[in-house]
Amino acid sequence: MLELYQMEHCPFCAKVRQVMEELDLDFVSRNMSKGSQKRELLRRLGGKEQVPFLVDTSDQNHVVMLYESNDIINYLRKQYGT
């Protein structure tokens, strides 16, 4: 499963969402607005409250967690591109 932790009006998050849609990927979008208590989850998962943050649990033996929109996009294209 792909989970994207993001904010609606963040241009870096929008860039990642666009690529995910282009690749026709199913994903769960988790909105993490500034000041939200949900941001604690980001800190627990990846160590920072930064978005976008991708969690890919498609391979249970190798869970992938990535920050940085360009790193996420490169990963998605390599992993799921046709």
BAMIVO-13943 format. One record per residue: residue number from 1; residue in one letter; x, y, z of N, C-alpha, C, O in turn. Coordinates in nm, 2 decimals, decimal comma. Example, Ala and Ser with C-alpha at 12.3 -4.5 7.8 and 13.67 -1.06 7.14 Angstrom:
# BAMIVO-13943
<drenza nr="1" rest="A" n_east="1,32" n_north="-0,57" n_up="0,78" ca_east="1,23" ca_north="-0,45" ca_up="0,78" c_east="1,32" c_north="-0,33" c_up="0,78" o_east="1,42" o_north="-0,33" o_up="0,85"/>
<drenza nr="2" rest="S" n_east="1,28" n_north="-0,22" n_up="0,71" ca_east="1,37" ca_north="-0,11" ca_up="0,71" c_east="1,29" c_north="0,00" c_up="0,79" o_east="1,34" o_north="0,11" o_up="0,80"/>
# end
This chain:
# BAMIVO-13943
<drenza nr="1" rest="M" n_east="0,08" n_north="-0,12" n_up="0,00" ca_east="0,00" ca_north="0,00" ca_up="0,00" c_east="0,09" c_north="0,12" c_up="0,00" o_east="0,19" o_north="0,13" o_up="0,07"/>
<drenza nr="2" rest="L" n_east="0,05" n_north="0,22" n_up="-0,08" ca_east="0,12" ca_north="0,35" ca_up="-0,08" c_east="0,04" c_north="0,45" c_up="0,00" o_east="-0,08" o_north="0,47" o_up="-0,02"/>
<drenza nr="3" rest="E" n_east="0,11" n_north="0,52" n_up="0,09" ca_east="0,05" ca_north="0,62" ca_up="0,17" c_east="0,13" c_north="0,75" c_up="0,15" o_east="0,26" o_north="0,75" o_up="0,16"/>
<drenza nr="4" rest="L" n_east="0,07" n_north="0,86" n_up="0,11" ca_east="0,13" ca_north="0,99" ca_up="0,09" c_east="0,08" c_north="1,08" c_up="0,20" o_east="-0,03" o_north="1,12" o_up="0,21"/>
<drenza nr="5" rest="Y" n_east="0,18" n_north="1,12" n_up="0,29" ca_east="0,15" ca_north="1,22" ca_up="0,39" c_east="0,18" c_north="1,36" c_up="0,33" o_east="0,29" o_north="1,38" o_up="0,28"/>
<drenza nr="6" rest="Q" n_east="0,08" n_north="1,45" n_up="0,33" ca_east="0,09" ca_north="1,57" ca_up="0,25" c_east="0,00" c_north="1,68" c_up="0,30" o_east="-0,08" o_north="1,66" o_up="0,39"/>
<drenza nr="7" rest="M" n_east="0,02" n_north="1,79" n_up="0,23" ca_east="-0,07" ca_north="1,91" ca_up="0,26" c_east="-0,13" c_north="1,95" c_up="0,12" o_east="-0,06" o_north="1,95" o_up="0,02"/>
<drenza nr="8" rest="E" n_east="-0,26" n_north="1,98" n_up="0,11" ca_east="-0,32" ca_north="2,01" ca_up="-0,01" c_east="-0,26" c_north="2,12" c_up="-0,09" o_east="-0,24" o_north="2,11" o_up="-0,21"/>
<drenza nr="9" rest="H" n_east="-0,22" n_north="2,23" n_up="-0,02" ca_east="-0,17" ca_north="2,34" ca_up="-0,10" c_east="-0,02" c_north="2,35" c_up="-0,11" o_east="0,04" o_north="2,46" o_up="-0,14"/>
<drenza nr="10" rest="C" n_east="0,05" n_north="2,24" n_up="-0,08" ca_east="0,20" ca_north="2,24" ca_up="-0,09" c_east="0,23" c_north="2,20" c_up="-0,23" o_east="0,19" o_north="2,10" o_up="-0,28"/>
<drenza nr="11" rest="P" n_east="0,31" n_north="2,29" n_up="-0,30" ca_east="0,35" ca_north="2,26" ca_up="-0,44" c_east="0,43" c_north="2,13" c_up="-0,45" o_east="0,43" o_north="2,07" o_up="-0,56"/>
<drenza nr="12" rest="F" n_east="0,51" n_north="2,10" n_up="-0,36" ca_east="0,60" ca_north="1,98" ca_up="-0,36" c_east="0,51" c_north="1,85" c_up="-0,35" o_east="0,53" o_north="1,75" o_up="-0,42"/>
<drenza nr="13" rest="C" n_east="0,41" n_north="1,86" n_up="-0,27" ca_east="0,31" ca_north="1,75" ca_up="-0,25" c_east="0,23" c_north="1,73" c_up="-0,38" o_east="0,20" o_north="1,62" o_up="-0,42"/>
<drenza nr="14" rest="A" n_east="0,19" n_north="1,85" n_up="-0,44" ca_east="0,11" ca_north="1,84" ca_up="-0,56" c_east="0,19" c_north="1,77" c_up="-0,67" o_east="0,14" o_north="1,70" o_up="-0,75"/>
<drenza nr="15" rest="K" n_east="0,32" n_north="1,80" n_up="-0,68" ca_east="0,41" ca_north="1,74" ca_up="-0,78" c_east="0,41" c_north="1,59" c_up="-0,76" o_east="0,40" o_north="1,52" o_up="-0,86"/>
<drenza nr="16" rest="V" n_east="0,42" n_north="1,54" n_up="-0,64" ca_east="0,42" ca_north="1,40" ca_up="-0,62" c_east="0,28" c_north="1,34" c_up="-0,65" o_east="0,27" o_north="1,23" o_up="-0,72"/>
<drenza nr="17" rest="R" n_east="0,17" n_north="1,40" n_up="-0,61" ca_east="0,04" ca_north="1,35" ca_up="-0,64" c_east="0,02" c_north="1,34" c_up="-0,79" o_east="-0,04" o_north="1,25" o_up="-0,84"/>
<drenza nr="18" rest="Q" n_east="0,07" n_north="1,44" n_up="-0,87" ca_east="0,05" ca_north="1,44" ca_up="-1,01" c_east="0,12" c_north="1,32" c_up="-1,07" o_east="0,06" o_north="1,25" o_up="-1,16"/>
<drenza nr="19" rest="V" n_east="0,24" n_north="1,29" n_up="-1,03" ca_east="0,31" ca_north="1,17" ca_up="-1,08" c_east="0,24" c_north="1,04" c_up="-1,04" o_east="0,23" o_north="0,95" o_up="-1,12"/>
<drenza nr="20" rest="M" n_east="0,19" n_north="1,04" n_up="-0,92" ca_east="0,11" ca_north="0,92" ca_up="-0,88" c_east="-0,01" c_north="0,89" c_up="-0,96" o_east="-0,04" o_north="0,78" o_up="-0,99"/>
<drenza nr="21" rest="E" n_east="-0,08" n_north="1,00" n_up="-1,00" ca_east="-0,19" ca_north="0,99" ca_up="-1,08" c_east="-0,15" c_north="0,96" c_up="-1,22" o_east="-0,22" o_north="0,87" o_up="-1,29"/>
<drenza nr="22" rest="E" n_east="-0,04" n_north="1,01" n_up="-1,28" ca_east="0,01" ca_north="0,98" ca_up="-1,41" c_east="0,04" c_north="0,83" c_up="-1,42" o_east="0,01" o_north="0,76" o_up="-1,52"/>
<drenza nr="23" rest="L" n_east="0,09" n_north="0,77" n_up="-1,31" ca_east="0,13" ca_north="0,63" ca_up="-1,31" c_east="0,01" c_north="0,54" c_up="-1,27" o_east="0,02" o_north="0,42" o_up="-1,26"/>
<drenza nr="24" rest="D" n_east="-0,11" n_north="0,61" n_up="-1,25" ca_east="-0,23" ca_north="0,54" ca_up="-1,22" c_east="-0,22" c_north="0,45" c_up="-1,09" o_east="-0,26" o_north="0,33" o_up="-1,09"/>
<drenza nr="25" rest="L" n_east="-0,15" n_north="0,51" n_up="-0,99" ca_east="-0,13" ca_north="0,43" ca_up="-0,87" c_east="-0,25" c_north="0,46" c_up="-0,77" o_east="-0,30" o_north="0,57" o_up="-0,76"/>
<drenza nr="26" rest="D" n_east="-0,28" n_north="0,35" n_up="-0,70" ca_east="-0,38" ca_north="0,36" ca_up="-0,59" c_east="-0,30" c_north="0,40" c_up="-0,47" o_east="-0,19" o_north="0,34" o_up="-0,44"/>
<drenza nr="27" rest="F" n_east="-0,34" n_north="0,50" n_up="-0,40" ca_east="-0,27" ca_north="0,54" ca_up="-0,28" c_east="-0,37" c_north="0,61" c_up="-0,18" o_east="-0,47" o_north="0,66" o_up="-0,22"/>
<drenza nr="28" rest="V" n_east="-0,32" n_north="0,61" n_up="-0,06" ca_east="-0,40" ca_north="0,68" ca_up="0,05" c_east="-0,33" c_north="0,81" c_up="0,07" o_east="-0,21" o_north="0,81" o_up="0,10"/>
<drenza nr="29" rest="S" n_east="-0,41" n_north="0,91" n_up="0,07" ca_east="-0,36" ca_north="1,05" ca_up="0,10" c_east="-0,39" c_north="1,09" c_up="0,24" o_east="-0,51" o_north="1,08" o_up="0,28"/>
<drenza nr="30" rest="R" n_east="-0,29" n_north="1,12" n_up="0,32" ca_east="-0,31" ca_north="1,16" ca_up="0,46" c_east="-0,27" c_north="1,31" c_up="0,47" o_east="-0,16" o_north="1,35" o_up="0,46"/>
<drenza nr="31" rest="N" n_east="-0,37" n_north="1,39" n_up="0,49" ca_east="-0,35" ca_north="1,54" ca_up="0,50" c_east="-0,29" c_north="1,57" c_up="0,64" o_east="-0,35" o_north="1,53" o_up="0,74"/>
<drenza nr="32" rest="M" n_east="-0,19" n_north="1,64" n_up="0,64" ca_east="-0,11" ca_north="1,68" ca_up="0,76" c_east="-0,10" c_north="1,83" c_up="0,77" o_east="0,01" o_north="1,89" o_up="0,74"/>
<drenza nr="33" rest="S" n_east="-0,21" n_north="1,90" n_up="0,80" ca_east="-0,20" ca_north="2,05" ca_up="0,80" c_east="-0,11" c_north="2,10" c_up="0,92" o_east="-0,09" o_north="2,03" o_up="1,02"/>
<drenza nr="34" rest="K" n_east="-0,06" n_north="2,21" n_up="0,90" ca_east="0,03" ca_north="2,27" ca_up="1,00" c_east="-0,04" c_north="2,29" c_up="1,13" o_east="-0,16" o_north="2,33" o_up="1,13"/>
<drenza nr="35" rest="G" n_east="0,02" n_north="2,25" n_up="1,24" ca_east="-0,03" ca_north="2,26" ca_up="1,37" c_east="-0,12" c_north="2,15" c_up="1,41" o_east="-0,17" o_north="2,14" o_up="1,52"/>
<drenza nr="36" rest="S" n_east="-0,14" n_north="2,05" n_up="1,32" ca_east="-0,23" ca_north="1,94" ca_up="1,35" c_east="-0,15" c_north="1,84" c_up="1,44" o_east="-0,03" o_north="1,82" o_up="1,43"/>
<drenza nr="37" rest="Q" n_east="-0,23" n_north="1,78" n_up="1,53" ca_east="-0,17" ca_north="1,68" ca_up="1,62" c_east="-0,13" c_north="1,56" c_up="1,54" o_east="-0,05" o_north="1,48" o_up="1,59"/>
<drenza nr="38" rest="K" n_east="-0,18" n_north="1,54" n_up="1,42" ca_east="-0,15" ca_north="1,42" ca_up="1,34" c_east="0,00" c_north="1,43" c_up="1,30" o_east="0,06" o_north="1,33" o_up="1,26"/>
<drenza nr="39" rest="R" n_east="0,06" n_north="1,55" n_up="1,30" ca_east="0,20" ca_north="1,56" ca_up="1,26" c_east="0,29" c_north="1,48" c_up="1,35" o_east="0,40" o_north="1,45" o_up="1,31"/>
<drenza nr="40" rest="E" n_east="0,25" n_north="1,45" n_up="1,47" ca_east="0,33" ca_north="1,37" ca_up="1,56" c_east="0,35" c_north="1,23" c_up="1,50" o_east="0,46" o_north="1,17" o_up="1,52"/>
<drenza nr="41" rest="L" n_east="0,25" n_north="1,18" n_up="1,42" ca_east="0,27" ca_north="1,05" ca_up="1,35" c_east="0,39" c_north="1,06" c_up="1,25" o_east="0,46" o_north="0,97" o_up="1,24"/>
<drenza nr="42" rest="L" n_east="0,40" n_north="1,17" n_up="1,18" ca_east="0,51" ca_north="1,19" ca_up="1,09" c_east="0,64" c_north="1,18" c_up="1,17" o_east="0,74" o_north="1,12" o_up="1,12"/>
<drenza nr="43" rest="R" n_east="0,65" n_north="1,25" n_up="1,28" ca_east="0,77" ca_north="1,24" ca_up="1,36" c_east="0,81" c_north="1,10" c_up="1,40" o_east="0,92" o_north="1,06" o_up="1,40"/>
<drenza nr="44" rest="R" n_east="0,70" n_north="1,03" n_up="1,45" ca_east="0,73" ca_north="0,89" ca_up="1,49" c_east="0,77" c_north="0,80" c_up="1,37" o_east="0,86" o_north="0,71" o_up="1,39"/>
<drenza nr="45" rest="L" n_east="0,71" n_north="0,82" n_up="1,26" ca_east="0,74" ca_north="0,73" ca_up="1,14" c_east="0,88" c_north="0,76" c_up="1,08" o_east="0,96" o_north="0,67" o_up="1,06"/>
<drenza nr="46" rest="G" n_east="0,91" n_north="0,89" n_up="1,06" ca_east="1,03" ca_north="0,92" ca_up="0,98" c_east="1,12" c_north="1,02" c_up="1,05" o_east="1,23" o_north="1,04" o_up="1,00"/>
<drenza nr="47" rest="G" n_east="1,09" n_north="1,07" n_up="1,17" ca_east="1,18" ca_north="1,15" ca_up="1,24" c_east="1,16" c_north="1,30" c_up="1,22" o_east="1,22" o_north="1,38" o_up="1,29"/>
<drenza nr="48" rest="K" n_east="1,08" n_north="1,34" n_up="1,12" ca_east="1,06" ca_north="1,48" ca_up="1,09" c_east="0,91" c_north="1,50" c_up="1,07" o_east="0,83" o_north="1,41" o_up="1,04"/>
<drenza nr="49" rest="E" n_east="0,87" n_north="1,63" n_up="1,07" ca_east="0,73" ca_north="1,67" ca_up="1,04" c_east="0,72" c_north="1,72" c_up="0,90" o_east="0,62" o_north="1,79" o_up="0,87"/>
<drenza nr="50" rest="Q" n_east="0,81" n_north="1,68" n_up="0,81" ca_east="0,81" ca_north="1,73" ca_up="0,68" c_east="0,72" c_north="1,65" c_up="0,58" o_east="0,70" o_north="1,53" o_up="0,60"/>
<drenza nr="51" rest="V" n_east="0,66" n_north="1,73" n_up="0,49" ca_east="0,58" ca_north="1,67" ca_up="0,38" c_east="0,64" c_north="1,72" c_up="0,25" o_east="0,69" o_north="1,83" o_up="0,25"/>
<drenza nr="52" rest="P" n_east="0,63" n_north="1,64" n_up="0,14" ca_east="0,56" ca_north="1,51" ca_up="0,14" c_east="0,65" c_north="1,40" c_up="0,20" o_east="0,77" o_north="1,41" o_up="0,21"/>
<drenza nr="53" rest="F" n_east="0,58" n_north="1,30" n_up="0,24" ca_east="0,64" ca_north="1,18" ca_up="0,30" c_east="0,57" c_north="1,06" c_up="0,25" o_east="0,45" o_north="1,05" o_up="0,26"/>
<drenza nr="54" rest="L" n_east="0,64" n_north="0,97" n_up="0,18" ca_east="0,58" ca_north="0,85" ca_up="0,12" c_east="0,62" c_north="0,73" c_up="0,21" o_east="0,73" o_north="0,71" o_up="0,25"/>
<drenza nr="55" rest="V" n_east="0,52" n_north="0,64" n_up="0,23" ca_east="0,54" ca_north="0,51" ca_up="0,29" c_east="0,49" c_north="0,41" c_up="0,20" o_east="0,37" o_north="0,41" o_up="0,16"/>
<drenza nr="56" rest="D" n_east="0,57" n_north="0,32" n_up="0,15" ca_east="0,53" ca_north="0,21" ca_up="0,06" c_east="0,55" c_north="0,08" c_up="0,14" o_east="0,66" o_north="0,03" o_up="0,16"/>
<drenza nr="57" rest="T" n_east="0,44" n_north="0,01" n_up="0,17" ca_east="0,44" ca_north="-0,12" ca_up="0,24" c_east="0,40" c_north="-0,23" c_up="0,14" o_east="0,35" o_north="-0,33" o_up="0,19"/>
<drenza nr="58" rest="S" n_east="0,41" n_north="-0,21" n_up="0,01" ca_east="0,37" ca_north="-0,31" ca_up="-0,09" c_east="0,45" c_north="-0,44" c_up="-0,07" o_east="0,40" o_north="-0,55" o_up="-0,09"/>
<drenza nr="59" rest="D" n_east="0,58" n_north="-0,43" n_up="-0,03" ca_east="0,66" ca_north="-0,54" ca_up="0,00" c_east="0,69" c_north="-0,54" c_up="0,15" o_east="0,76" o_north="-0,46" o_up="0,20"/>
<drenza nr="60" rest="Q" n_east="0,62" n_north="-0,63" n_up="0,22" ca_east="0,62" ca_north="-0,64" ca_up="0,37" c_east="0,76" c_north="-0,66" c_up="0,42" o_east="0,80" o_north="-0,63" o_up="0,53"/>
<drenza nr="61" rest="N" n_east="0,85" n_north="-0,72" n_up="0,34" ca_east="0,99" ca_north="-0,75" ca_up="0,38" c_east="1,08" c_north="-0,62" c_up="0,36" o_east="1,19" o_north="-0,62" o_up="0,41"/>
<drenza nr="62" rest="H" n_east="1,03" n_north="-0,52" n_up="0,29" ca_east="1,11" ca_north="-0,40" ca_up="0,26" c_east="1,02" c_north="-0,28" c_up="0,25" o_east="0,98" o_north="-0,24" o_up="0,15"/>
<drenza nr="63" rest="V" n_east="0,99" n_north="-0,22" n_up="0,37" ca_east="0,91" ca_north="-0,10" ca_up="0,37" c_east="1,00" c_north="0,02" c_up="0,34" o_east="1,11" o_north="0,03" o_up="0,39"/>
<drenza nr="64" rest="V" n_east="0,94" n_north="0,10" n_up="0,25" ca_east="1,02" ca_north="0,22" ca_up="0,20" c_east="0,95" c_north="0,34" c_up="0,26" o_east="0,83" o_north="0,36" o_up="0,25"/>
<drenza nr="65" rest="M" n_east="1,03" n_north="0,43" n_up="0,32" ca_east="0,99" ca_north="0,56" ca_up="0,37" c_east="1,08" c_north="0,67" c_up="0,31" o_east="1,20" o_north="0,66" o_up="0,33"/>
<drenza nr="66" rest="L" n_east="1,02" n_north="0,76" n_up="0,24" ca_east="1,10" ca_north="0,87" ca_up="0,18" c_east="1,04" c_north="1,01" c_up="0,20" o_east="0,92" o_north="1,03" o_up="0,20"/>
<drenza nr="67" rest="Y" n_east="1,13" n_north="1,10" n_up="0,22" ca_east="1,10" ca_north="1,25" ca_up="0,22" c_east="1,15" c_north="1,30" c_up="0,08" o_east="1,21" o_north="1,23" o_up="0,01"/>
<drenza nr="68" rest="E" n_east="1,13" n_north="1,43" n_up="0,06" ca_east="1,18" ca_north="1,50" ca_up="-0,06" c_east="1,10" c_north="1,46" c_up="-0,19" o_east="1,11" o_north="1,34" o_up="-0,23"/>
<drenza nr="69" rest="S" n_east="1,03" n_north="1,55" n_up="-0,25" ca_east="0,95" ca_north="1,52" ca_up="-0,36" c_east="1,02" c_north="1,46" c_up="-0,48" o_east="0,97" o_north="1,36" o_up="-0,54"/>
<drenza nr="70" rest="N" n_east="1,14" n_north="1,51" n_up="-0,51" ca_east="1,22" ca_north="1,45" ca_up="-0,62" c_east="1,26" c_north="1,31" c_up="-0,59" o_east="1,26" o_north="1,22" o_up="-0,68"/>
<drenza nr="71" rest="D" n_east="1,30" n_north="1,28" n_up="-0,47" ca_east="1,34" ca_north="1,14" ca_up="-0,43" c_east="1,22" c_north="1,05" c_up="-0,44" o_east="1,23" o_north="0,94" o_up="-0,49"/>
<drenza nr="72" rest="I" n_east="1,10" n_north="1,10" n_up="-0,40" ca_east="0,98" ca_north="1,02" ca_up="-0,40" c_east="0,94" c_north="0,99" c_up="-0,55" o_east="0,91" o_north="0,88" o_up="-0,58"/>
<drenza nr="73" rest="I" n_east="0,95" n_north="1,09" n_up="-0,63" ca_east="0,91" ca_north="1,08" ca_up="-0,77" c_east="1,01" c_north="0,98" c_up="-0,84" o_east="0,96" o_north="0,89" o_up="-0,92"/>
<drenza nr="74" rest="N" n_east="1,14" n_north="0,99" n_up="-0,82" ca_east="1,23" ca_north="0,90" ca_up="-0,88" c_east="1,20" c_north="0,76" c_up="-0,84" o_east="1,21" o_north="0,67" o_up="-0,92"/>
<drenza nr="75" rest="Y" n_east="1,17" n_north="0,74" n_up="-0,71" ca_east="1,14" ca_north="0,60" ca_up="-0,66" c_east="1,02" c_north="0,55" c_up="-0,73" o_east="1,01" o_north="0,44" o_up="-0,77"/>
<drenza nr="76" rest="L" n_east="0,91" n_north="0,63" n_up="-0,73" ca_east="0,78" ca_north="0,58" ca_up="-0,79" c_east="0,80" c_north="0,55" c_up="-0,94" o_east="0,75" o_north="0,45" o_up="-0,99"/>
<drenza nr="77" rest="R" n_east="0,87" n_north="0,63" n_up="-1,01" ca_east="0,90" ca_north="0,60" ca_up="-1,16" c_east="0,98" c_north="0,47" c_up="-1,17" o_east="0,95" o_north="0,39" o_up="-1,26"/>
<drenza nr="78" rest="K" n_east="1,08" n_north="0,46" n_up="-1,09" ca_east="1,16" ca_north="0,33" ca_up="-1,10" c_east="1,08" c_north="0,21" c_up="-1,06" o_east="1,09" o_north="0,11" o_up="-1,12"/>
<drenza nr="79" rest="Q" n_east="1,01" n_north="0,22" n_up="-0,95" ca_east="0,94" ca_north="0,11" ca_up="-0,89" c_east="0,81" c_north="0,07" c_up="-0,97" o_east="0,78" o_north="-0,05" o_up="-0,99"/>
<drenza nr="80" rest="Y" n_east="0,73" n_north="0,17" n_up="-1,02" ca_east="0,60" ca_north="0,15" ca_up="-1,07" c_east="0,58" c_north="0,20" c_up="-1,21" o_east="0,47" o_north="0,19" o_up="-1,27"/>
<drenza nr="81" rest="G" n_east="0,68" n_north="0,26" n_up="-1,27" ca_east="0,67" ca_north="0,31" ca_up="-1,41" c_east="0,67" c_north="0,20" c_up="-1,51" o_east="0,71" o_north="0,09" o_up="-1,48"/>
<drenza nr="82" rest="T" n_east="0,61" n_north="0,23" n_up="-1,62" ca_east="0,60" ca_north="0,13" ca_up="-1,73" c_east="0,70" c_north="0,14" c_up="-1,84" o_east="0,70" o_north="0,06" o_up="-1,93"/>
# end
